[in-house]
Structures are given as C-alpha cells and as structure tokens.
Amino acid sequence: MPSAPTAFPSDAIARAARAELAPDLARMRRERRARLQAEMAHAGLDALLLLGRANAVYAAGVAVDGADASFGHHFPAIAVVPAASLPHLFTATPHGAAPATPPPPDLPPDHVHRAIAPESEGAARALVDRIREVLGGTTVARLGVDQLTMPLHALLPGSGLAREIADATPATVAARVIKTADEVACLRRAQATNDRAMEDVLPLARPGASQSALSARFLSRVVELGADASLVDPIWDVVPRFSRERAPTAFGRLFFPRPSAARRLAEGDVVWVDTGIACDGYVSDFGRTWVVGRAPSARERDQWRRWCAVRDAVIAATRPGATAAGLTRAARAADGGGTPWLEHLYLAHGIGLDSAEMPLVGSDLGESFDEAVVLAEGMTIVLEPVIWDDGHAGHRAEEMLVVTRDGCEQLTHHGYAPFE
C-alpha cells in the first residue's frame, strides 16, 4: 500500500456522522481534486491519464451511466489531470447520467471533449494527439496512467507525451482511500437507500418466489427511492448445506456469489443476499442471511450469534492506527481460531466509487500485505464475515463502517430478520 495519506479533518468526519447532513457535491468535487493533485505531487507525477471508471469519476466529476455494464467499455470516460489546473474529460455523456443535467459547474466547456475509445491503433493515436493538445503541446516529465489498452500500451512510450510513463495507482489510491465528509454523506445515503429497499423485498422471500421477482422489486424500489444505478446484480444465493453440494471451485472451498436466475425459492432455503446501488456515484453494500418459509433452527441461530461475535470483535478493533492484520487476528480469535470469511474474497474491503477498493483486509494477498495496511480516519470499509458448517449451511452478512477519530461508526442500519 502507498505511504499513509493525510487524514481528513476530524470535525469534518464528525459532521458527516450526523444523519441529516446532505452532501455538498460541488465542494466534494473540489476537495477530491485537491486531494488527488496533492497526492500527484507526493508521487512526483506531472499529469495523470485515467481510464478507470471510478478514477475518472473521482478526478473529473462525471456521472457514468450504470444501466449497462458494457456501456463504460464501449463509451469510456477518460480524464486527463494536470498537476495544478482543472482536469480534461473525454466522455460520451458530458451531461452525466441524467440528460437534463449539465456538466459539472467547475469544469468549463472547453475541458469537456468527445469520447474516444482507444481500442484500435487509430483511435489510440487520436487520443494521444488530443491529450498532447490539452497538455499544451509540451512533454511532461512523468505521466501517471492507471490502466491501458493494448494500442495505448504500444503507443505511449514513443509518443513524446512524457519522458517517463509511471503507475498512477500510488496517487489515486492514496487520494481515494480517505473519504471527505461529503463522500461519507453520499455513502450514508446510498446505504440507507439500499437498507430501506430491502425492507420491501424481505416479505417476498417466501416459498415459490423466484429470484427474478425479488430482483425486480428491489430494482424498482431503489429507483423510487432515488438511486442512480444498480452496480451489483442482485444476488439471492441459496447456500449449500453440504460440501458435496458445493459448486466445484479451483480452490476447493465454498463459492460465493453465484448469479441469480429464475430459480424459485423453497421452504427451508438459506439465502445469502448481496446488493449494491449508487447515489451520486457512491456505492452501497448490503448483505444479509434469510431463511425461507420458516423460523431459523437452533443451529442457524447459533451461527448468527457466532457471526455477531466476529462482527463485534472486528468493530472493536477498528480504529486509526490499527492494521488489517489486527482485524483478521480479532476475527479469528472470536471464531476460536478459524478463518470466518471467504478466503477467495476478504474479511473486509474498502468502499466508495467502487464496490470493493482499498483498504483490503484478509485478502489472498497474504499476511504481510495485511500488516502493511494501516487504517486512518475517514476510511470506509465493509465487513463481511462468514460462518459455514458442513451439513448446516451458514450465515453471512455485511456492515459498512467509517473509521472515526477514536474508533468507527456503523453506516448500515438494517436489522437481522429473521434472527432477531
């Protein structure tokens, strides 16, 4: 992980902790850009070329339509960020996601350009020429890039845009990993919208209901509540009870998530739910365990209590200065030495403009990586412990947290029916 970024001021996070706080989107864009350019200076980068969707949104304030995941690949939003001036945006939707919405007011018209998808050599050359123009026709010392198409990979080193092509990740991760007060407010709104929508979906999870019907109700409800997009296809994963029923995996363990279909729920099904929507570009992450058509058994209630013990131990360990390794140790200790999460995923992950971003906790990157990840005030993470017993299915749920000056605050406020 890059060197520790500057934490956002404590009083700003305290303001964000008030549920009634509405985000100031113009201020948020200004503060994001200032953070990014400060981290560019720290990393010794003179300009950035950002093809990653979330990075372009963060830098230039564009809203990317989330109705079709392939849209962003065919019509990408690309941001070029100079060291000390406003970014330039190449986009097919300069208005953002809503046709009636103008470009961000702090981005003048001559900084918004027609989209170029650099998937062919000709298009890549056209993009390089336009980038040279917006950078004033001069060669910069170090150009940071976050990802490249193959034509850009071949063209950039000899293009004369920069004397050195460098990795943009140290700057983008360090900027994005600490959330401003307005970013936290956006995340709070997204999570509350998801939580409220699930109150309407839960009663539909009964024998004979199709997974598709649950998805339809969820998607219509989040739109009614003001969500911009659904960024995670709703998941209603019926959890296998036995090892022999598990889907085959390369790692030989329980697999999650499995995609939803027209499958109908049956009485007694244990369902792991996972959804994610966006408000003003910021993402929710909802996870719960439901039991279809009956009350939870004694063993299922015991699994829930074990899950709660892991959740509580990790929350108690979450504070500025704690390491990801400290959180994994707390989780294992609460579970009697086991590993209470899906090892092909993580115990916890960051959240913001992406559903999963830094910091990562308990990933397959290993313990040395976890020791190097240090929590700071303003980071937002999602806990997702898992308890699963062969022959008895299991329990999985998610909690969104923001790291505060002396601990953390939960941003998820949905209950645990039918276990409570």
C-alpha positions in Angstrom: 0.0 0.0 0.0 1.2 3.6 -0.7 2.6 5.7 2.1 -0.1 6.8 4.6 -2.3 9.6 3.1 -3.3 12.7 5.0 -6.4 12.0 7.1 -9.4 14.3 6.6 -10.0 16.6 9.5 -11.8 15.1 12.5 -14.5 17.8 12.6 -15.5 17.1 9.0 -16.0 13.4 9.8 -18.0 14.3 12.9 -20.2 16.5 10.7 -20.7 13.5 8.3 -21.8 11.4 11.2 -25.0 13.4 11.5 -27.6 11.5 9.5 -29.3 14.8 8.4 -26.2 16.1 6.7 -26.7 16.4 2.9 -23.6 16.3 0.7 -22.3 19.4 -1.0 -21.4 17.9 -4.4 -19.6 21.0 -5.7 -17.4 21.1 -2.6 -16.9 17.4 -2.8 -15.6 17.6 -6.3 -13.2 20.5 -5.4 -11.9 18.6 -2.3 -11.4 15.4 -4.3 -9.4 17.2 -7.0 -7.3 18.9 -4.4 -6.6 15.6 -2.7 -5.7 14.0 -6.0 -3.3 16.7 -7.1 -1.7 16.7 -3.6 -1.0 13.0 -4.0 0.2 13.5 -7.5 2.8 15.9 -6.1 3.7 13.5 -3.4 4.2 10.7 -6.0 6.2 13.0 -8.4 3.6 12.9 -11.2 3.2 15.9 -13.5 -0.1 14.7 -15.1 -2.5 11.7 -15.0 -4.2 9.7 -17.7 -7.1 7.9 -16.1 -9.1 5.3 -18.0 -10.5 3.5 -14.9 -14.2 4.4 -14.5 -14.0 5.3 -10.8 -10.8 7.2 -11.2 -12.2 9.3 -14.0 -15.4 10.0 -11.9 -13.2 11.0 -8.9 -11.0 13.3 -10.9 -13.5 15.0 -13.2 -16.9 14.7 -11.5 -18.7 13.0 -14.4 -21.6 10.6 -13.7 -21.3 7.4 -15.6 -24.5 5.6 -16.7 -24.7 2.3 -14.8 -27.7 0.9 -16.7 -25.5 -1.4 -18.8 -22.1 -2.5 -17.6 -20.8 -2.7 -21.2 -21.6 0.9 -21.8 -18.5 2.1 -20.0 -16.3 -0.2 -22.1 -17.7 1.0 -25.5 -18.0 4.7 -24.4 -15.4 5.3 -21.7 -15.0 8.3 -19.6 -11.3 9.3 -19.7 -9.8 12.0 -17.5 -6.5 13.9 -18.1 -5.4 15.6 -14.9 -2.6 18.3 -15.0 -0.7 18.9 -11.8 -2.2 22.3 -11.0 -5.2 23.0 -13.2 -8.6 21.7 -14.0 -8.9 18.2 -15.5 -10.0 17.5 -19.0 -12.7 14.9 -19.6 -13.3 12.8 -22.7 -16.8 11.4 -22.4 -19.8 10.2 -24.4 -22.2 11.6 -21.7 -20.9 15.1 -20.8 -24.2 15.7 -19.1 -23.6 12.8 -16.7 -26.2 10.0 -16.2 -29.3 12.3 -16.4 -29.9 14.0 -19.8 -31.1 17.2 -18.2 -28.1 17.6 -16.0 -25.3 20.0 -17.3 -21.6 19.2 -17.0 -20.1 19.8 -13.5 -20.2 23.6 -13.0 -16.5 23.7 -12.1 -15.5 22.1 -15.4 -15.7 24.6 -18.3 -17.0 23.6 -21.7 -13.5 23.7 -23.3 -12.4 21.0 -20.8 -15.1 18.5 -21.9 -14.3 16.6 -25.1 -15.9 14.0 -27.3 -15.3 10.4 -26.2 -12.5 8.4 -27.8 -12.4 4.6 -27.1 -8.7 3.7 -27.6 -9.2 0.1 -28.5 -7.8 0.4 -32.0 -4.5 1.9 -33.2 -6.2 4.7 -35.0 -8.4 5.7 -32.0 -5.4 5.4 -29.7 -3.4 7.8 -31.9 -6.3 10.2 -32.0 -6.5 10.1 -28.2 -2.7 10.7 -27.8 -3.0 13.7 -30.1 -5.8 15.2 -28.1 -4.0 14.6 -24.8 -1.0 16.4 -26.3 -3.2 19.4 -27.1 -4.8 19.6 -23.7 -1.4 19.4 -22.0 -0.3 22.4 -24.0 1.8 20.6 -26.6 4.7 20.1 -24.2 6.3 16.9 -22.9 5.7 16.3 -19.2 8.4 14.7 -17.1 6.2 11.9 -15.6 2.8 10.8 -16.8 0.9 8.5 -14.4 -1.6 6.0 -16.0 -4.0 3.7 -14.2 -4.7 1.2 -17.0 -4.0 0.9 -20.7 -5.5 -0.7 -23.8 -3.0 -2.6 -25.9 -2.8 0.1 -28.6 -2.1 2.7 -25.9 0.5 0.4 -24.3 2.3 0.3 -27.6 2.0 4.0 -28.5 2.6 5.9 -25.3 6.3 5.2 -24.7 7.3 6.7 -28.0 4.6 9.3 -28.3 6.5 12.2 -26.7 3.8 12.9 -24.2 6.1 12.2 -21.3 9.7 11.3 -20.6 8.5 8.6 -18.3 5.3 6.6 -18.1 4.6 5.8 -14.4 1.9 4.0 -12.4 -0.9 6.3 -11.3 -2.0 3.9 -8.5 0.0 5.4 -5.6 -1.7 8.7 -6.2 -5.2 7.5 -7.0 -5.4 5.0 -4.1 -3.9 7.5 -1.6 -6.4 10.1 -2.6 -9.5 7.9 -2.7 -8.9 5.8 0.4 -9.6 8.7 2.7 -13.2 10.0 2.3 -14.2 13.6 2.7 -17.3 14.5 4.8 -19.4 14.8 1.7 -18.2 11.4 0.4 -19.2 9.8 3.7 -22.6 11.6 3.4 -23.1 10.1 -0.1 -22.2 6.6 1.2 -24.6 7.0 4.1 -27.4 8.0 1.6 -26.6 5.0 -0.7 -26.6 2.5 2.2 -29.8 3.9 3.7 -31.5 3.7 0.3 -30.4 0.1 0.0 -31.5 -0.7 3.6 -34.9 0.8 3.0 -35.5 -1.1 -0.2 -34.7 -4.4 1.4 -37.5 -3.8 3.9 -39.9 -4.2 1.0 -38.1 -7.1 -0.6 -37.8 -9.4 2.5 -41.5 -10.2 2.8 -41.4 -11.5 -0.8 -38.8 -14.1 0.0 -41.2 -17.0 0.6 -41.6 -20.4 -0.9 -42.4 -20.3 -4.6 -41.0 -16.8 -5.2 -38.4 -16.5 -8.0 -35.1 -14.9 -7.6 -36.0 -12.7 -10.6 -39.1 -11.4 -8.8 -37.0 -10.4 -5.9 -34.6 -8.6 -8.2 -37.5 -6.8 -10.0 -38.9 -5.5 -6.7 -35.5 -4.4 -5.4 -34.6 -2.5 -8.6 -37.9 -0.8 -8.9 -37.8 0.2 -5.2 -34.3 1.7 -5.2 -35.2 3.8 -8.3 -38.3 5.1 -6.4 -36.0 6.0 -3.5 -33.7 8.0 -5.7 -30.8 5.6 -6.6 -28.7 6.5 -9.7 -27.9 2.9 -10.7 -27.5 -0.7 -9.5 -23.9 -1.6 -9.7 -24.2 -5.2 -8.3 -26.7 -7.6 -10.0 -28.9 -8.6 -7.0 -27.8 -11.9 -5.5 -30.1 -14.3 -3.8 -27.7 -17.2 -3.3 -29.2 -20.4 -1.9 -26.4 -21.7 0.3 -25.5 -25.4 0.0 -25.8 -27.3 3.3 -23.2 -30.0 2.5 -19.7 -30.0 0.9 -20.9 -32.4 -1.7 -23.5 -29.9 -2.9 -21.0 -27.1 -3.4 -20.2 -25.8 -6.8 -16.7 -27.0 -7.9 -14.0 -24.4 -7.5 -10.3 -24.2 -8.2 -9.6 -23.5 -4.5 -11.8 -26.4 -3.2 -13.9 -24.3 -0.9 -17.3 -22.7 -0.7 -18.0 -20.4 -3.6 -19.9 -17.1 -3.4 -21.5 -15.4 -5.1 -23.5 -17.4 -7.6 -25.6 -15.5 -10.1 -29.4 -15.3 -9.7 -31.7 -16.8 -12.2 -35.4 -17.7 -12.5 -35.0 -20.3 -9.8 -37.8 -20.5 -7.3 -37.1 -20.4 -3.6 -38.2 -23.4 -1.5 -39.2 -23.7 2.1 -36.1 -24.0 4.3 -33.7 -22.4 1.9 -30.9 -20.4 3.5 -30.3 -17.4 1.2 -27.3 -15.2 1.2 -28.3 -11.7 -0.1 -25.9 -9.2 -1.7 -26.9 -6.0 -3.4 -25.2 -2.7 -4.3 -26.6 0.6 -5.6 -25.2 4.0 -6.2 -26.2 7.5 -5.1 -24.2 10.4 -6.6 -21.7 7.7 -7.8 -21.1 6.3 -4.3 -21.9 2.7 -3.6 -23.8 0.8 -1.0 -23.1 -2.8 0.0 -25.9 -4.8 1.6 -25.5 -8.4 2.8 -27.8 -10.5 5.0 -28.9 -14.1 5.5 -32.6 -15.0 5.1 -34.4 -18.3 5.8 -37.3 -19.0 3.6 -40.7 -20.1 4.9 -39.8 -20.9 8.5 -38.1 -19.7 11.6 -34.3 -20.3 11.9 -33.3 -23.5 13.6 -31.3 -23.6 16.8 -28.1 -24.3 14.8 -28.8 -21.4 12.5 -29.3 -19.1 15.4 -26.1 -20.3 16.9 -24.3 -19.5 13.6 -25.8 -16.0 13.7 -24.5 -15.5 17.2 -21.1 -16.7 16.2 -21.2 -14.2 13.2 -22.2 -11.4 15.6 -19.2 -12.2 17.9 -16.8 -11.9 14.9 -18.5 -8.7 13.8 -18.3 -7.2 17.3 -14.6 -8.2 17.7 -13.6 -6.6 14.4 -15.6 -3.4 15.1 -13.9 -3.1 18.5 -10.5 -3.4 16.8 -11.3 -0.9 14.0 -9.7 2.5 14.8 -7.0 4.8 13.3 -3.6 3.1 13.5 -5.0 -0.5 13.5 -3.7 -2.8 10.8 -5.6 -5.1 8.6 -3.7 -7.9 10.2 -5.0 -6.8 13.6 -8.6 -7.0 12.3 -8.0 -10.6 10.9 -6.5 -11.6 14.2 -9.5 -10.3 16.1 -11.9 -12.2 13.7 -10.0 -15.4 14.1 -9.8 -15.1 17.9 -13.6 -14.5 18.1 -14.2 -17.7 16.0 -12.0 -19.9 18.1 -9.0 -19.8 15.7 -10.9 -20.4 12.5 -11.0 -18.2 9.4 -14.5 -16.7 9.5 -14.6 -15.3 6.0 -14.5 -16.5 2.3 -10.8 -16.8 1.6 -11.2 -16.2 -2.1 -12.6 -12.8 -1.1 -11.8 -11.0 2.1 -12.8 -10.3 5.7 -13.4 -6.6 4.8 -12.9 -4.3 1.8 -13.0 -0.6 1.2 -15.9 1.1 -0.5 -16.5 4.3 -2.3 -16.9 4.9 -6.0 -16.1 1.2 -6.4 -17.9 -1.7 -4.7 -14.6 -3.0 -3.5 -11.5 -0.8 -3.2 -8.7 -0.2 -0.8 -8.2 -1.0 2.0 -8.5 -4.7 1.6 -8.5 -6.8 4.8 -7.8 -10.6 4.8 -7.5 -11.0 1.1 -5.4 -13.6 -0.6 -2.5 -11.1 -0.9 -1.4 -12.6 2.4 -0.5 -11.6 6.0 2.5 -9.4 5.1 0.2 -7.3 2.9 -2.3 -7.1 5.8 0.4 -5.9 8.2 1.2 -3.0 5.8 -2.4 -1.8 5.6 -2.9 0.8 8.3 -6.4 2.3 9.0 -6.8 6.0 9.1 -9.7 8.3 10.0 -12.0 8.7 7.0 -11.5 5.3 5.6 -14.7 3.4 4.8 -14.9 -0.4 4.9 -17.4 -3.2 4.6 -17.1 -6.2 7.0 -18.3 -9.5 5.5 -17.6 -12.3 7.9 -18.9 -15.8 7.1 -19.8 -18.7 9.3 -20.4 -22.0 7.4 -20.7 -25.5 8.8 -20.7 -28.6 6.6 -24.2 -30.1 6.8 -25.8 -26.9 8.2 -25.3 -24.1 5.6 -24.2 -20.9 7.3 -24.5 -17.2 8.0 -23.2 -14.2 6.1 -23.9 -10.5 6.4 -22.2 -7.2 5.8 -21.7 -4.0 7.8 -20.4 -0.7 6.4 -18.2 1.3 8.7 -16.4 4.7 8.6 -13.2 5.0 10.7 -13.5 7.9 13.1 -11.1 9.8 15.3 -11.3 7.2 18.2 -12.9 4.1 16.6 -15.6 3.6 14.0 -19.2 4.3 13.2 -21.6 1.9 11.6 -23.4 3.2 8.4 -25.6 0.1 8.0 -28.8 0.2 10.0 -30.8 -2.7 8.6 -31.9 -5.4 11.1 -31.1 -9.1 11.1 -34.6 -10.6 10.5 -35.5 -13.4 10.9 -32.8 -13.9 13.6 -33.5 -11.0 15.9 
